[in-house]
C-alpha cells in the first residue's frame, strides 16, 4: 500500500502514515494594527492586560490554583479566530509576536501554563483583552516546494516577563463569540543541569499539519506528488483547535511529571538541535508520544548527552525516524522543516552538501535510529494487547503485574521492537514482548531498557499509545481500560523517579535477555 493511501487515527484525529507498508524498510489583506508590547502592570490596567499569579517562577508552581476554563469545548466557526506565534519557544522575559486572523473586531488572548494544578491541568498566567482584530490575507503556496506561506503581519507583541518556564497554550477568543482556538508555545529553560527535560516536538506537529491544504504527507490530491517538501511554522495548526499534537501526546505526561514534583526543565527539539550544550548535566531527557522528525544535530546532541550520563526516556514509538533540516523562514531562524523523503535528490540543500532528508535508516548516509533508542520502528497499523514478560523488573515495581499479564489495545497504532538486524546497544532488556499482526505480518512490540558505560539508562515503551494511556481511567481512548492506565502511570512514575536521581545504570544496570526473548545471542 502506498504512503498517501494509508491514513492513521492517532489520538482524536486523522494522520498520514509514516511508512509505505507494515514492516517495509524504505528510503523512502488589509494592514493590521501592531500594539506595543505590554509591560508587567498590576492585575489589570487600562490596556486590558492582566497578569495572574506570581511574577517569578515558583518551586511550588503546582501548589497554585488552576483554571479549568483553559479548555475549548466549543470552537465555534472554523477559522473564526486563528493564529500562530513567531517563536516556537522563548526564555522567560523575552518577547514574541502573535499573528492572528479574525473577522471579529476584537479578541482576547489568555496564556495558560499547562501542568497538574490539582487536576485542572492549566493556570492562567497572563491575559490581554480587547486586542483589535482583522482578517489576514489568504495563504499562498510556493509552486516549487508546495509550502503554505501566510505572510501574515504581527498582530500583538507579548512580553513574557514573570511567566514561569513551562509548556503553554495561548487561547484566542473572538469577542463577538464566533470562535476560539489555541496557539502552543514553550517558555524554555536556559539551564537543564540536575533536571528532567521535557522536549516538545513542534517539528513533528508541523509535518502533519494540513492547515492551508498541505503537509509533508498530503496535498490537495492526497498523493505524494502534491505533498509539501518543506513546511513552515508560520501558520496555525489544523488539529485540536490549534493545539497541534500537544494535548494528545504531551500534556498527560507533563501533568504526571509535575504532580510528582520532579525538578523539570522545558525545551523543544528545535532548541536541542540549535544549542549543543543545552543538555549539559541534565538528569534525564523525555521524548514524548510522537517525536518522529529530528535533525542530525538534534540526534547528535541527544546522543552526546546520553554518553555523558543523561538518561533518555522514549515515551512513544516511531521516534527519530525522519531526518530533517531546519532552515529560516521570513519570520526567523529554524522555522522551516525540510524533508524531501524519497525525493531527496531534488533537494537543493542536499545538492549543496547537507545530509539527505530521508529516513535515518536509509541512504544516502544511513544511520538507523536504533543505535540511540535501542528499539527501531517496525510498522503501522496495529491494535494489540501489551504483554508483560519481566514482571520482576524495577519498572514494574508496585504494579502487581505477573508474567503474561495482558492489557488490551495498549499497543498501537505504531510500534517499535528490538531488532538486531540494525545497530542495537547491549546490554539490553526486553521487559514487555507483545505479539502483533501488522497487515498480515507477525511481529512484536517491545518495551526495552539498556544502559551505557556513562551510566545512563535508556527506556523505550515501544508503543505510541503510552502517553495517551496516562489518562485512561475507564474504557475511554482506544478502549484502554483503567487497569492499564494504572499500570502505565506507575511504570512511568518508577522510570521518572529513578532517572531523575542520576545515571540509572549505576544502580540498575541492564541485564541482557535477548537470547531468552528472541533466541539470539
N, C-alpha and C positions, 0 to 999 in steps of 0.2 A: 504494500500500500504506500502510495507516495505521500510525502510530508504534508502538502496542502490539503489532501483529502481527509487526513486524520484530525480530529478535534478532541480536546480533552476537557472534562469537567474537573476543575480544581477549586475546592472551596465552594463559593457560591456562584461561580460564573464559568463561561466557556473560554478555553485557552487552546492555542495551537500546540500540537505535539512536538516533542523535541527530537525524535529520531524517525528515520524513514519507516522502520517496522521493528517489532519487538525482537530484540537480540541482534539486529543488524548493526555492524560496526562500520559506520560510513564516514566518508570525508564530507563528507557532505558539502477706510474708516475715518471717522472724524477724530481730530486730536482730542486727547483726554487730559483732564487736569492731573497734575502730579504734586500732591501736597508735600509740604516739608516733612521730614522725618519727625515723629513725635518724640518728645523728651520723656522724662520719667516723673510726671507730676504726681499728685496725691491720688486718692481713689477715683476722682473724676475731675475733669477740667472742662472749660467751655468748648474745647475742640471735639469733645466726645470720647477722648481717650480714657480708658480705665485700666488701672494696674491692680491685679488681685494677688494677695499673698505677699511673702517677704521679698525684699529687694535682692537678696543673695541666696544662692543655693544652700539648702539646709541638709545636714546629715540625717535629719529626721523628716525628710520630704514626705514619706508615706504616712506620717502621723497627721498630716494636714488633711482637712476635709476635702473630699472630691466634689465633682459637679456632674451629675448624671446627664445634664442637658447637652453634653457634647455630641450625643448620638443623633444621627439623622434618621428619622423614621419615615418622613415624607419628603422626598427630594424635590417634589413639585415638577414643573415642566422641564423636559430635557433642555439643557443649555440656557436655562433662565438666568443662572449666575454660575460662572466657572472661571478658574484661573490657575496660575502656577507661580511658584517662587523662582526668582532668578539666581538663587543659590541652592544647591542641594543640601548644604549644611553651613552653619555659621558658628563661630565661637561666641560665648556669652558676651553681650555688649556690642557685637558687630551689627551692621545694618544690612538688610536685604530688601529687594523690591518685590512687590506683588503686582502681577499683571492680570487684570480681571476684565472680563467681558460680561455685561448685563444690560438688558433693556430697561431695568429699573432705574429710577432717578438717583437712588442711593442704596447702599448696602452696609451691613455691619460685618466686621471681621473679628473673630474671637480666637485666641490662641490657647489651646488646651494641651497641657503636658500629660502624656499618657503613662500610666503606671498601674498600681494596685488601688490605692486610696479606699481601702475598706470594701472593695468590690465595685466602686463607682467607675474605675478604670481611667478617669481623666480629672484634671484640675484646671480651672480657669486661671491663667497667669496674666493675660492682657486682653483688652478689648478696645476697639475703635468703632464708634457708631457714626452714622450719617456720612459715610465716605461717598463722594459724588460718583455716580455710576455712568456708564457709557458703553455702547455696543462697539466692540472692536471689529476690525475687518475680518472677512472670511480668510481662512488659511489658503496658502498656495502650495503646490507640490513641485519640488525640483525634478525636472524631466529626466535627468541622468540617474540620480540615486533614489528617486521617488521618496524623498524625505519631506515630511509635512513641516512647513515653516509658517509660523503665525505672524511674525513681525509686529506683535502687539507692543504697544507702548506701556511703560510703567504707570500704574495707577496710584500706588501708595508705597512710600518708603517706611519700613518698620525697624525701629531701634530695639534690640533685644536686651538692653541693659536691665539687669535684675532677673532675667529668665534663667532658671536652673538648667544645667545640662540635661539632655534627655531627648526622647522622641516626641514630636508634636504633630497634632492635626490642627490646622487653621480652618475654622468653619466660616464660610461665607453665607450670609443670609440676605437675600434681596428684601429690602424693607417694604416692598409692596406685596410681600407674601408669595411671590410667584415661584420661588425656588431656593434651594440651598445646596451647598457642596463643600467638599474638603480640599485642602492643599496640604500635602505632607511636608515636613521639614525636620531636620536633625539639628539640635543645638549640641555641637560636638565637644568632646573633651580634648584639651590641649595635651594632657598627660594621661597615660594609662598605667603607669607603674603601680604594681600591687593591686590592680583592679581586674575584674572580669569585663571584657569589652564586648558590647553588643554591636555587631556590624550589620547595619541595614544594607539592603540590596537594591538600590534605585536603578542600577543598570538592567537588572532582570525585569523589574517592573516596566521599564521603558521598552524593553524588547517586545513585550506582549501588549503594549498599549496601542489600541487601534483608533484612538481619537484622530479624527481627520481622515479616516479610511485606510490607514496603512500602519503595519507593524513590521517587525523583522520576519514575520511568518506569512502575512497575508496582505494583499491589496484588494482592489475592488472586485477582481475576478476570483479571489480565493486561491490563486495559484502562485507557485514560486516565481513565475515570470513577472508578476506585478508587485511582489513584496518590496519593502524598503531595504536598501543596502546600508543605510545609515539612518539613525533616528536621533532626535534631539530632545533634551529635557525641557525645551522651551514650549511646552504645550500642556494642557490639562490631561488628567488621566480619565479614561473612559470607564473604569472599573470601580465598584464600591463607592459610588457618588464622589469620585475624585480621589479616594484614598489610595489608589493603586492596590498593591498586594499586602499592604501593611496590616490591615485588620485580620486577614486570614492567616498569614504566615509569620507575623512578628508580634503583634500586640499580646497574644496569650502568653508567650514566653517572657516578654517584658514584665507583665503583671506578676508572673510567678517569681521571677528573679527579684523584683522589688519587694514583693511580700516577704521573701526570705531575708531581706535586709543585707544582701551582699553588697560589697563595695563595687559599684558599676561605673563603667565609662561608656560613652556613646560615640559612634563614628559611622562611616559608610564605607563600602568597598572602594568607592572612588577616592576617598581620603586616604585609605590604606595604600592604594596604588601610588598616590602622589607623594606621600611622606614616608620614606624608608625607615625612619626611626620612630614612627608613631607608636609601634607596639613594644618599644623597649621596656622591659621589666614587667609587662602585663602578666597577670596570673593565668588568664585564660582568654581565648577568643571564641565567640559564638557566631557560627554561620547558621542562619535561621531557616525557615521552612522551605523556601525556594530561592536558591542563590546560584543560578546557572551560569551567568555571564561574568567572566573575570578577564582582566588584562594580565599579560605575563608579569607586569610589575607588581600587581596585587598578589599574584600567586608567589612570586619570589620573596616578597616581604613577609607573607604569612609563613612560608617555609622557613625563612631565616629566624622568625620569632620562635617557631617550634624547636628549631635546633639550638636556640638559646634558652630553652626551658619553659616557654609558654605553652600551656595545654590548649588543645583545639577540640571544639565540640561541633559536630556536624548534625544539626537537628532536622535534616530533611533528606532528600535524595536528589540526584541529578546536579549535584554541586560542582562548580568549577568545570563545567562541560564545554561551554563555548568560549573560545579565545577571541577577545575583542581588543579594540584600540580606542582610547579616549582622545578626542580632539576638541578644539574650541568650537563654540557657536558664536553668533553675533553678540550674545549676552555675557560671554566669559569663557574661561578655560574649562576643559574636561566636561563639556555639556553635550557632546555628540558621541554616541555609541556606534562604532563602526564594526559591522560584522557581515562580510560578504558570503560567508559559508562556502558552498560549493562553487561559487563564482569568484573565488579568491584571486584567480589570475587576472581579473579585471580591476582589481583594487589598486588605484594609483599609489597608495601608501606602501603596499607590498612591493610594487614595482620600484619604489624608491628605497627599498631595503628594510621596511618594517616587517615583523613576523606576519605570516598569513593569518587572516581572521577566519580560520576554520575551527573545527573541534580540536581540543587539546590532543586527543588521541590519534588524530590523523595528520598526514603530511600535507605540505612540507613542514618539517620541524616537529614531527610528532613527539608529544610529551604527555603520556597518559596521566590523568588526574589521580590515579590510584596510588602513585608514589607519595602523595601528600595525604590522601584521605584514608588509605588502607582498603577501602571498598571502591568499586567502579560501577558506574551507571550501566544497568543491564536491560532496561526495557520499559515499555508502556503499551497498552494499559493493563493493569491488574487490579483486582479486588480480592484480597485473600486474608485468612487469619494470620495473626502474629503468633509464632510458636516459640516458647522458651525452651532452650536446651541446656543452659547452665544456671539453674536457679540459685546455686551457691555463690555465684559471682557477686562481688561487692555492690555492683549497680542494682541488684535486685534485693538488697538488704531491706527488710521491713515491709516487703510487698506480700509475703506469704505465698509466692508462686512456687509451683512444683514443676519437675521436668515434664515437658509435653503440654503445659498449660497453654491454652489457645484463646486468642481474642479476636473475634470476627471483625473483618473489614479494616483492621488497623494497618494492613499493608496495602498501599495504593497511593496515588494512581500510577506513580512511577516508583521504581525501586532500585536499590544498589545491592551488590553482593561482593564477596571476596572472590577474586579470580586470578590465580597465579599465572595465567597466560599474559598478564600485564604486570608491571613492576609492583611488588607487594612488600611493604615493610614487615619485618619479622623481629621479635616475636609478635604474633597477633592472635587474639582470642575471638572466636565467634560465640556469642552468648545467646543469640536467638537465630534460628535457622529455619526460615518459614517457606514451605513449598508454595510455588506459584505456577500458574499456567498462563503464559502470555502469548496470545494469538496461536495457540496450539503447541507452543514450545514449553517444556517443563524446565523450571529453574528454581532458584531460591533467592529470597531476600535475607540479607544478613545484618544483624546488629553486631558490630565488631569494636574491639579495643586493642590498640597497640601502644607500645612505648619505645622511646628512642634513647640513645646514650645521654642526651642532655637531661634526662629525667622527665621530659614532657610526655604526657599521655594524650592520645587521640581517640575520641569516642565518636562513632558514627551510627546513627539509628537505622539506616537502610530503607526508610520509608518516608515518603513525602507527607504523610498524614500525621506525623508525630506532634507538631506544634498545634495543629487543629484539635488533636485529641486531648490536649491540655484543658480544653473547655468542654470535654464530654462529661456530662453529669446525668445523662439519660440516654435515650436511644435517638439522639439528635443527628449531628453531622455524620453523613455516610453510614449511619446505623451503628456507630461505635458506642458501646454501652458504658454505663457508669463505672463498672468494674475495670474495664480497660482504661478509662480516664484516670481512675485512682492509681493504677499501676504506672501509667505513663508519667503522672505527676510525681510519684515517689521516686521512680528511676531518675527523672530529670533533676529532682532535688538532690538525690545522692551524688549525681555527677557534678552538679554545680557547686555543691558544698566542698567536695573533695578537691575539685580543680581550683577553686578559689584559694585553697590553702597553700598552693605552690605546686611544683612539678610532681604530678601524681605517680609517675613511675618510680620515684624514690621510695615510696611507701607501699605502692600497689603495682609492682611490675607485671606486665602481661605474661601469661603462661600459654605458649603456643599450643593450639589444639587442632590445627588444620588436618593433621593425619587422622584424627578421630572423626572430624566432621566431614571432610571431603575425601579421606583416604589418600592424602598427598603429604609428602614429607616437607 
